[in-house]
Amino acid sequence: MQKLRLTMNETCHFLSVQRDKLNKMVNDDPSFPRPIKEGVTRQAAVYFDHSELIEWWEVQKQARYS
């Protein structure tokens, strides 16, 4: 069973990128899924939605052929 939400480290592993690259994607690519923060403090955990990541990747793949 696939997790619904992925931590920053899991997302990096899932996309095969380093943490700084993931942060750059979040900041520079408006189409990249927005992180979900649990809580209001700076230390609150940040997650990414698995299905949004899959959908984003499929759009990226389709854009290569357009």
PDB file with SEQRES, HELIX, SHEET and CRYST1 records, atoms N, CA, C and O in Angstrom:
SEQRES   1 A   66  MET GLN LYS LEU ARG LEU THR MET ASN GLU THR CYS HIS          
SEQRES   2 A   66  PHE LEU SER VAL GLN ARG ASP LYS LEU ASN LYS MET VAL          
SEQRES   3 A   66  ASN ASP ASP PRO SER PHE PRO ARG PRO ILE LYS GLU GLY          
SEQRES   4 A   66  VAL THR ARG GLN ALA ALA VAL TYR PHE ASP HIS SER GLU          
SEQRES   5 A   66  LEU ILE GLU TRP TRP GLU VAL GLN LYS GLN ALA ARG TYR          
SEQRES   6 A   66  SER                                                          
HELIX    1 AA1 MET A    8  LEU A   15  1                                   8    
HELIX    2 AA2 ARG A   19  ASP A   28  1                                  10    
HELIX    3 AA3 HIS A   50  ARG A   64  1                                  15    
SHEET    1 AA1 3 ARG A   5  THR A   7  0                                        
SHEET    2 AA1 3 VAL A  46  ASP A  49 -1                                        
SHEET    3 AA1 3 ILE A  36  LYS A  37 -1                                        
CRYST1    1.000    1.000    1.000  90.00  90.00  90.00 P 1           1          
ATOM      1  N   MET A   1       0.848  -1.179   0.000  1.00  0.00           N  
ATOM      2  CA  MET A   1       0.000   0.000   0.000  1.00  0.00           C  
ATOM      3  C   MET A   1       0.892   1.240   0.000  1.00  0.00           C  
ATOM      4  O   MET A   1       1.825   1.350   0.796  1.00  0.00           O  
ATOM      5  N   GLN A   2       0.594   2.163  -0.899  1.00  0.00           N  
ATOM      6  CA  GLN A   2       1.366   3.402  -1.018  1.00  0.00           C  
ATOM      7  C   GLN A   2       0.887   4.416   0.014  1.00  0.00           C  
ATOM      8  O   GLN A   2      -0.310   4.536   0.274  1.00  0.00           O  
ATOM      9  N   LYS A   3       1.839   5.147   0.601  1.00  0.00           N  
ATOM     10  CA  LYS A   3       1.494   6.209   1.542  1.00  0.00           C  
ATOM     11  C   LYS A   3       0.797   7.347   0.805  1.00  0.00           C  
ATOM     12  O   LYS A   3       1.096   7.612  -0.359  1.00  0.00           O  
ATOM     13  N   LEU A   4      -0.117   8.009   1.472  1.00  0.00           N  
ATOM     14  CA  LEU A   4      -0.794   9.160   0.878  1.00  0.00           C  
ATOM     15  C   LEU A   4       0.066  10.403   0.917  1.00  0.00           C  
ATOM     16  O   LEU A   4       0.012  11.239   0.015  1.00  0.00           O  
ATOM     17  N   ARG A   5       0.858  10.519   1.964  1.00  0.00           N  
ATOM     18  CA  ARG A   5       1.717  11.693   2.086  1.00  0.00           C  
ATOM     19  C   ARG A   5       3.151  11.240   2.318  1.00  0.00           C  
ATOM     20  O   ARG A   5       3.417  10.225   2.961  1.00  0.00           O  
ATOM     21  N   LEU A   6       4.064  12.036   1.766  1.00  0.00           N  
ATOM     22  CA  LEU A   6       5.481  11.715   1.851  1.00  0.00           C  
ATOM     23  C   LEU A   6       6.213  12.842   2.564  1.00  0.00           C  
ATOM     24  O   LEU A   6       5.910  14.017   2.358  1.00  0.00           O  
ATOM     25  N   THR A   7       7.173  12.480   3.399  1.00  0.00           N  
ATOM     26  CA  THR A   7       8.014  13.480   4.051  1.00  0.00           C  
ATOM     27  C   THR A   7       8.949  14.090   3.013  1.00  0.00           C  
ATOM     28  O   THR A   7       9.009  13.628   1.873  1.00  0.00           O  
ATOM     29  N   MET A   8       9.671  15.120   3.410  1.00  0.00           N  
ATOM     30  CA  MET A   8      10.651  15.737   2.514  1.00  0.00           C  
ATOM     31  C   MET A   8      11.667  14.699   2.047  1.00  0.00           C  
ATOM     32  O   MET A   8      11.966  14.612   0.856  1.00  0.00           O  
ATOM     33  N   ASN A   9      12.194  13.916   2.977  1.00  0.00           N  
ATOM     34  CA  ASN A   9      13.202  12.918   2.616  1.00  0.00           C  
ATOM     35  C   ASN A   9      12.621  11.846   1.702  1.00  0.00           C  
ATOM     36  O   ASN A   9      13.274  11.433   0.743  1.00  0.00           O  
ATOM     37  N   GLU A  10      11.410  11.394   1.983  1.00  0.00           N  
ATOM     38  CA  GLU A  10      10.768  10.404   1.126  1.00  0.00           C  
ATOM     39  C   GLU A  10      10.505  10.968  -0.267  1.00  0.00           C  
ATOM     40  O   GLU A  10      10.650  10.265  -1.267  1.00  0.00           O  
ATOM     41  N   THR A  11      10.118  12.239  -0.324  1.00  0.00           N  
ATOM     42  CA  THR A  11       9.874  12.887  -1.611  1.00  0.00           C  
ATOM     43  C   THR A  11      11.168  13.001  -2.407  1.00  0.00           C  
ATOM     44  O   THR A  11      11.177  12.771  -3.616  1.00  0.00           O  
ATOM     45  N   CYS A  12      12.253  13.352  -1.738  1.00  0.00           N  
ATOM     46  CA  CYS A  12      13.558  13.411  -2.410  1.00  0.00           C  
ATOM     47  C   CYS A  12      13.923  12.049  -2.982  1.00  0.00           C  
ATOM     48  O   CYS A  12      14.364  11.943  -4.126  1.00  0.00           O  
ATOM     49  N   HIS A  13      13.739  11.030  -2.193  1.00  0.00           N  
ATOM     50  CA  HIS A  13      14.044   9.675  -2.649  1.00  0.00           C  
ATOM     51  C   HIS A  13      13.124   9.280  -3.810  1.00  0.00           C  
ATOM     52  O   HIS A  13      13.581   8.708  -4.800  1.00  0.00           O  
ATOM     53  N   PHE A  14      11.852   9.582  -3.687  1.00  0.00           N  
ATOM     54  CA  PHE A  14      10.850   9.257  -4.698  1.00  0.00           C  
ATOM     55  C   PHE A  14      11.185   9.903  -6.041  1.00  0.00           C  
ATOM     56  O   PHE A  14      11.037   9.273  -7.088  1.00  0.00           O  
ATOM     57  N   LEU A  15      11.644  11.183  -6.012  1.00  0.00           N  
ATOM     58  CA  LEU A  15      11.961  11.921  -7.233  1.00  0.00           C  
ATOM     59  C   LEU A  15      13.429  11.806  -7.636  1.00  0.00           C  
ATOM     60  O   LEU A  15      13.831  12.307  -8.686  1.00  0.00           O  
ATOM     61  N   SER A  16      14.218  11.152  -6.807  1.00  0.00           N  
ATOM     62  CA  SER A  16      15.657  11.006  -7.056  1.00  0.00           C  
ATOM     63  C   SER A  16      16.356  12.357  -7.178  1.00  0.00           C  
ATOM     64  O   SER A  16      17.120  12.598  -8.112  1.00  0.00           O  
ATOM     65  N   VAL A  17      16.076  13.228  -6.215  1.00  0.00           N  
ATOM     66  CA  VAL A  17      16.724  14.539  -6.175  1.00  0.00           C  
ATOM     67  C   VAL A  17      17.240  14.792  -4.760  1.00  0.00           C  
ATOM     68  O   VAL A  17      16.797  14.170  -3.795  1.00  0.00           O  
ATOM     69  N   GLN A  18      18.187  15.722  -4.667  1.00  0.00           N  
ATOM     70  CA  GLN A  18      18.686  16.151  -3.368  1.00  0.00           C  
ATOM     71  C   GLN A  18      17.707  17.152  -2.758  1.00  0.00           C  
ATOM     72  O   GLN A  18      16.869  17.717  -3.461  1.00  0.00           O  
ATOM     73  N   ARG A  19      17.816  17.365  -1.461  1.00  0.00           N  
ATOM     74  CA  ARG A  19      16.893  18.256  -0.753  1.00  0.00           C  
ATOM     75  C   ARG A  19      16.931  19.689  -1.298  1.00  0.00           C  
ATOM     76  O   ARG A  19      15.887  20.331  -1.412  1.00  0.00           O  
ATOM     77  N   ASP A  20      18.123  20.196  -1.634  1.00  0.00           N  
ATOM     78  CA  ASP A  20      18.210  21.557  -2.167  1.00  0.00           C  
ATOM     79  C   ASP A  20      17.523  21.668  -3.531  1.00  0.00           C  
ATOM     80  O   ASP A  20      16.941  22.706  -3.846  1.00  0.00           O  
ATOM     81  N   LYS A  21      17.587  20.612  -4.339  1.00  0.00           N  
ATOM     82  CA  LYS A  21      16.884  20.602  -5.628  1.00  0.00           C  
ATOM     83  C   LYS A  21      15.372  20.592  -5.414  1.00  0.00           C  
ATOM     84  O   LYS A  21      14.638  21.275  -6.128  1.00  0.00           O  
ATOM     85  N   LEU A  22      14.905  19.819  -4.434  1.00  0.00           N  
ATOM     86  CA  LEU A  22      13.475  19.794  -4.124  1.00  0.00           C  
ATOM     87  C   LEU A  22      13.005  21.184  -3.700  1.00  0.00           C  
ATOM     88  O   LEU A  22      11.958  21.651  -4.150  1.00  0.00           O  
ATOM     89  N   ASN A  23      13.769  21.841  -2.843  1.00  0.00           N  
ATOM     90  CA  ASN A  23      13.411  23.199  -2.412  1.00  0.00           C  
ATOM     91  C   ASN A  23      13.386  24.159  -3.594  1.00  0.00           C  
ATOM     92  O   ASN A  23      12.517  25.028  -3.668  1.00  0.00           O  
ATOM     93  N   LYS A  24      14.324  24.013  -4.510  1.00  0.00           N  
ATOM     94  CA  LYS A  24      14.347  24.857  -5.706  1.00  0.00           C  
ATOM     95  C   LYS A  24      13.112  24.606  -6.569  1.00  0.00           C  
ATOM     96  O   LYS A  24      12.530  25.549  -7.106  1.00  0.00           O  
ATOM     97  N   MET A  25      12.716  23.356  -6.704  1.00  0.00           N  
ATOM     98  CA  MET A  25      11.519  23.028  -7.478  1.00  0.00           C  
ATOM     99  C   MET A  25      10.281  23.651  -6.846  1.00  0.00           C  
ATOM    100  O   MET A  25       9.430  24.196  -7.549  1.00  0.00           O  
ATOM    101  N   VAL A  26      10.179  23.572  -5.531  1.00  0.00           N  
ATOM    102  CA  VAL A  26       9.028  24.152  -4.817  1.00  0.00           C  
ATOM    103  C   VAL A  26       8.991  25.664  -5.025  1.00  0.00           C  
ATOM    104  O   VAL A  26       7.927  26.238  -5.257  1.00  0.00           O  
ATOM    105  N   ASN A  27      10.153  26.303  -4.940  1.00  0.00           N  
ATOM    106  CA  ASN A  27      10.207  27.765  -5.032  1.00  0.00           C  
ATOM    107  C   ASN A  27      10.110  28.297  -6.455  1.00  0.00           C  
ATOM    108  O   ASN A  27       9.543  29.368  -6.670  1.00  0.00           O  
ATOM    109  N   ASP A  28      10.650  27.573  -7.431  1.00  0.00           N  
ATOM    110  CA  ASP A  28      10.774  28.111  -8.786  1.00  0.00           C  
ATOM    111  C   ASP A  28       9.752  27.578  -9.784  1.00  0.00           C  
ATOM    112  O   ASP A  28       9.523  28.216 -10.811  1.00  0.00           O  
ATOM    113  N   ASP A  29       9.136  26.440  -9.519  1.00  0.00           N  
ATOM    114  CA  ASP A  29       8.207  25.832 -10.471  1.00  0.00           C  
ATOM    115  C   ASP A  29       6.778  25.953  -9.937  1.00  0.00           C  
ATOM    116  O   ASP A  29       6.396  25.221  -9.024  1.00  0.00           O  
ATOM    117  N   PRO A  30       5.984  26.876 -10.502  1.00  0.00           N  
ATOM    118  CA  PRO A  30       4.617  27.051  -9.996  1.00  0.00           C  
ATOM    119  C   PRO A  30       3.724  25.834 -10.212  1.00  0.00           C  
ATOM    120  O   PRO A  30       2.691  25.705  -9.555  1.00  0.00           O  
ATOM    121  N   SER A  31       4.104  24.944 -11.117  1.00  0.00           N  
ATOM    122  CA  SER A  31       3.285  23.757 -11.359  1.00  0.00           C  
ATOM    123  C   SER A  31       3.604  22.623 -10.385  1.00  0.00           C  
ATOM    124  O   SER A  31       2.861  21.644 -10.305  1.00  0.00           O  
ATOM    125  N   PHE A  32       4.707  22.755  -9.646  1.00  0.00           N  
ATOM    126  CA  PHE A  32       5.089  21.703  -8.707  1.00  0.00           C  
ATOM    127  C   PHE A  32       4.132  21.706  -7.514  1.00  0.00           C  
ATOM    128  O   PHE A  32       3.758  22.774  -7.031  1.00  0.00           O  
ATOM    129  N   PRO A  33       3.732  20.524  -7.033  1.00  0.00           N  
ATOM    130  CA  PRO A  33       2.783  20.463  -5.907  1.00  0.00           C  
ATOM    131  C   PRO A  33       3.295  21.213  -4.676  1.00  0.00           C  
ATOM    132  O   PRO A  33       4.467  21.125  -4.312  1.00  0.00           O  
ATOM    133  N   ARG A  34       2.397  21.936  -4.062  1.00  0.00           N  
ATOM    134  CA  ARG A  34       2.727  22.702  -2.862  1.00  0.00           C  
ATOM    135  C   ARG A  34       2.846  21.761  -1.668  1.00  0.00           C  
ATOM    136  O   ARG A  34       2.054  20.829  -1.524  1.00  0.00           O  
ATOM    137  N   PRO A  35       3.835  22.007  -0.814  1.00  0.00           N  
ATOM    138  CA  PRO A  35       3.955  21.184   0.394  1.00  0.00           C  
ATOM    139  C   PRO A  35       2.809  21.463   1.365  1.00  0.00           C  
ATOM    140  O   PRO A  35       2.235  22.552   1.381  1.00  0.00           O  
ATOM    141  N   ILE A  36       2.496  20.465   2.161  1.00  0.00           N  
ATOM    142  CA  ILE A  36       1.447  20.567   3.176  1.00  0.00           C  
ATOM    143  C   ILE A  36       2.140  20.615   4.529  1.00  0.00           C  
ATOM    144  O   ILE A  36       2.847  19.677   4.898  1.00  0.00           O  
ATOM    145  N   LYS A  37       1.944  21.691   5.264  1.00  0.00           N  
ATOM    146  CA  LYS A  37       2.604  21.860   6.560  1.00  0.00           C  
ATOM    147  C   LYS A  37       1.607  21.531   7.660  1.00  0.00           C  
ATOM    148  O   LYS A  37       0.491  22.051   7.686  1.00  0.00           O  
ATOM    149  N   GLU A  38       2.027  20.661   8.561  1.00  0.00           N  
ATOM    150  CA  GLU A  38       1.175  20.300   9.700  1.00  0.00           C  
ATOM    151  C   GLU A  38       1.549  21.168  10.888  1.00  0.00           C  
ATOM    152  O   GLU A  38       2.559  20.929  11.549  1.00  0.00           O  
ATOM    153  N   GLY A  39       0.746  22.157  11.150  1.00  0.00           N  
ATOM    154  CA  GLY A  39       0.994  23.054  12.267  1.00  0.00           C  
ATOM    155  C   GLY A  39       1.452  24.407  11.791  1.00  0.00           C  
ATOM    156  O   GLY A  39       1.646  24.633  10.597  1.00  0.00           O  
ATOM    157  N   VAL A  40       1.622  25.310  12.744  1.00  0.00           N  
ATOM    158  CA  VAL A  40       1.976  26.684  12.406  1.00  0.00           C  
ATOM    159  C   VAL A  40       3.402  27.052  12.806  1.00  0.00           C  
ATOM    160  O   VAL A  40       3.902  28.106  12.413  1.00  0.00           O  
ATOM    161  N   THR A  41       4.049  26.207  13.571  1.00  0.00           N  
ATOM    162  CA  THR A  41       5.407  26.523  14.001  1.00  0.00           C  
ATOM    163  C   THR A  41       6.407  26.246  12.884  1.00  0.00           C  
ATOM    164  O   THR A  41       6.104  25.515  11.941  1.00  0.00           O  
ATOM    165  N   ARG A  42       7.585  26.823  12.991  1.00  0.00           N  
ATOM    166  CA  ARG A  42       8.634  26.598  11.986  1.00  0.00           C  
ATOM    167  C   ARG A  42       9.069  25.146  11.942  1.00  0.00           C  
ATOM    168  O   ARG A  42       9.480  24.652  10.892  1.00  0.00           O  
ATOM    169  N   GLN A  43       8.984  24.460  13.071  1.00  0.00           N  
ATOM    170  CA  GLN A  43       9.439  23.074  13.161  1.00  0.00           C  
ATOM    171  C   GLN A  43       8.369  22.064  12.733  1.00  0.00           C  
ATOM    172  O   GLN A  43       8.613  20.857  12.746  1.00  0.00           O  
ATOM    173  N   ALA A  44       7.203  22.549  12.360  1.00  0.00           N  
ATOM    174  CA  ALA A  44       6.113  21.644  11.976  1.00  0.00           C  
ATOM    175  C   ALA A  44       6.528  20.809  10.764  1.00  0.00           C  
ATOM    176  O   ALA A  44       7.215  21.295   9.865  1.00  0.00           O  
ATOM    177  N   ALA A  45       6.106  19.568  10.756  1.00  0.00           N  
ATOM    178  CA  ALA A  45       6.449  18.650   9.670  1.00  0.00           C  
ATOM    179  C   ALA A  45       5.826  19.108   8.355  1.00  0.00           C  
ATOM    180  O   ALA A  45       4.738  19.683   8.325  1.00  0.00           O  
ATOM    181  N   VAL A  46       6.556  18.834   7.261  1.00  0.00           N  
ATOM    182  CA  VAL A  46       6.101  19.181   5.921  1.00  0.00           C  
ATOM    183  C   VAL A  46       5.955  17.892   5.120  1.00  0.00           C  
ATOM    184  O   VAL A  46       6.829  17.026   5.153  1.00  0.00           O  
ATOM    185  N   TYR A  47       4.855  17.777   4.411  1.00  0.00           N  
ATOM    186  CA  TYR A  47       4.563  16.585   3.623  1.00  0.00           C  
ATOM    187  C   TYR A  47       4.185  16.972   2.201  1.00  0.00           C  
ATOM    188  O   TYR A  47       3.798  18.111   1.939  1.00  0.00           O  
ATOM    189  N   PHE A  48       4.300  16.016   1.286  1.00  0.00           N  
ATOM    190  CA  PHE A  48       3.831  16.173  -0.080  1.00  0.00           C  
ATOM    191  C   PHE A  48       2.817  15.080  -0.351  1.00  0.00           C  
ATOM    192  O   PHE A  48       2.961  13.951   0.118  1.00  0.00           O  
ATOM    193  N   ASP A  49       1.789  15.427  -1.111  1.00  0.00           N  
ATOM    194  CA  ASP A  49       0.750  14.466  -1.465  1.00  0.00           C  
ATOM    195  C   ASP A  49       1.254  13.570  -2.598  1.00  0.00           C  
ATOM    196  O   ASP A  49       1.677  14.061  -3.644  1.00  0.00           O  
ATOM    197  N   HIS A  50       1.205  12.268  -2.382  1.00  0.00           N  
ATOM    198  CA  HIS A  50       1.714  11.308  -3.363  1.00  0.00           C  
ATOM    199  C   HIS A  50       1.008  11.434  -4.709  1.00  0.00           C  
ATOM    200  O   HIS A  50       1.671  11.447  -5.746  1.00  0.00           O  
ATOM    201  N   SER A  51      -0.302  11.525  -4.717  1.00  0.00           N  
ATOM    202  CA  SER A  51      -1.047  11.583  -5.979  1.00  0.00           C  
ATOM    203  C   SER A  51      -0.751  12.874  -6.740  1.00  0.00           C  
ATOM    204  O   SER A  51      -0.730  12.863  -7.970  1.00  0.00           O  
ATOM    205  N   GLU A  52      -0.524  13.988  -6.038  1.00  0.00           N  
ATOM    206  CA  GLU A  52      -0.173  15.243  -6.705  1.00  0.00           C  
ATOM    207  C   GLU A  52       1.202  15.133  -7.368  1.00  0.00           C  
ATOM    208  O   GLU A  52       1.409  15.662  -8.460  1.00  0.00           O  
ATOM    209  N   LEU A  53       2.140  14.447  -6.712  1.00  0.00           N  
ATOM    210  CA  LEU A  53       3.464  14.247  -7.296  1.00  0.00           C  
ATOM    211  C   LEU A  53       3.376  13.405  -8.563  1.00  0.00           C  
ATOM    212  O   LEU A  53       4.024  13.712  -9.564  1.00  0.00           O  
ATOM    213  N   ILE A  54       2.573  12.342  -8.519  1.00  0.00           N  
ATOM    214  CA  ILE A  54       2.393  11.484  -9.691  1.00  0.00           C  
ATOM    215  C   ILE A  54       1.774  12.290 -10.836  1.00  0.00           C  
ATOM    216  O   ILE A  54       2.233  12.218 -11.976  1.00  0.00           O  
ATOM    217  N   GLU A  55       0.741  13.046 -10.524  1.00  0.00           N  
ATOM    218  CA  GLU A  55       0.069  13.858 -11.544  1.00  0.00           C  
ATOM    219  C   GLU A  55       1.032  14.874 -12.149  1.00  0.00           C  
ATOM    220  O   GLU A  55       1.055  15.045 -13.368  1.00  0.00           O  
ATOM    221  N   TRP A  56       1.830  15.553 -11.320  1.00  0.00           N  
ATOM    222  CA  TRP A  56       2.815  16.517 -11.800  1.00  0.00           C  
ATOM    223  C   TRP A  56       3.812  15.832 -12.736  1.00  0.00           C  
ATOM    224  O   TRP A  56       4.143  16.372 -13.791  1.00  0.00           O  
ATOM    225  N   TRP A  57       4.287  14.656 -12.358  1.00  0.00           N  
ATOM    226  CA  TRP A  57       5.261  13.925 -13.172  1.00  0.00           C  
ATOM    227  C   TRP A  57       4.671  13.554 -14.529  1.00  0.00           C  
ATOM    228  O   TRP A  57       5.349  13.672 -15.550  1.00  0.00           O  
ATOM    229  N   GLU A  58       3.418  13.108 -14.553  1.00  0.00           N  
ATOM    230  CA  GLU A  58       2.768  12.751 -15.810  1.00  0.00           C  
ATOM    231  C   GLU A  58       2.665  13.962 -16.732  1.00  0.00           C  
ATOM    232  O   GLU A  58       2.871  13.839 -17.939  1.00  0.00           O  
ATOM    233  N   VAL A  59       2.351  15.119 -16.182  1.00  0.00           N  
ATOM    234  CA  VAL A  59       2.287  16.357 -16.979  1.00  0.00           C  
ATOM    235  C   VAL A  59       3.666  16.692 -17.537  1.00  0.00           C  
ATOM    236  O   VAL A  59       3.783  17.103 -18.691  1.00  0.00           O  
ATOM    237  N   GLN A  60       4.710  16.521 -16.727  1.00  0.00           N  
ATOM    238  CA  GLN A  60       6.078  16.774 -17.188  1.00  0.00           C  
ATOM    239  C   GLN A  60       6.439  15.868 -18.341  1.00  0.00           C  
ATOM    240  O   GLN A  60       7.054  16.313 -19.311  1.00  0.00           O  
ATOM    241  N   LYS A  61       6.067  14.603 -18.253  1.00  0.00           N  
ATOM    242  CA  LYS A  61       6.364  13.655 -19.312  1.00  0.00           C  
ATOM    243  C   LYS A  61       5.616  14.034 -20.597  1.00  0.00           C  
ATOM    244  O   LYS A  61       6.190  13.991 -21.685  1.00  0.00           O  
ATOM    245  N   GLN A  62       4.350  14.402 -20.472  1.00  0.00           N  
ATOM    246  CA  GLN A  62       3.560  14.780 -21.640  1.00  0.00           C  
ATOM    247  C   GLN A  62       4.117  16.024 -22.311  1.00  0.00           C  
ATOM    248  O   GLN A  62       4.071  16.142 -23.536  1.00  0.00           O  
ATOM    249  N   ALA A  63       4.640  16.949 -21.526  1.00  0.00           N  
ATOM    250  CA  ALA A  63       5.184  18.207 -22.070  1.00  0.00           C  
ATOM    251  C   ALA A  63       6.398  17.939 -22.957  1.00  0.00           C  
ATOM    252  O   ALA A  63       6.689  18.723 -23.860  1.00  0.00           O  
ATOM    253  N   ARG A  64       7.098  16.850 -22.711  1.00  0.00           N  
ATOM    254  CA  ARG A  64       8.268  16.518 -23.537  1.00  0.00           C  
ATOM    255  C   ARG A  64       7.861  16.217 -24.969  1.00  0.00           C  
ATOM    256  O   ARG A  64       8.636  16.459 -25.894  1.00  0.00           O  
ATOM    257  N   TYR A  65       6.671  15.699 -25.166  1.00  0.00           N  
ATOM    258  CA  TYR A  65       6.223  15.283 -26.481  1.00  0.00           C  
ATOM    259  C   TYR A  65       5.387  16.343 -27.186  1.00  0.00           C  
ATOM    260  O   TYR A  65       4.949  16.131 -28.317  1.00  0.00           O  
ATOM    261  N   SER A  66       5.167  17.450 -26.551  1.00  0.00           N  
ATOM    262  CA  SER A  66       4.342  18.513 -27.158  1.00  0.00           C  
ATOM    263  C   SER A  66       5.175  19.496 -27.934  1.00  0.00           C  
ATOM    264  O   SER A  66       4.638  20.446 -28.504  1.00  0.00           O  
TER     265      SER A  66                                                      
END                                                                             
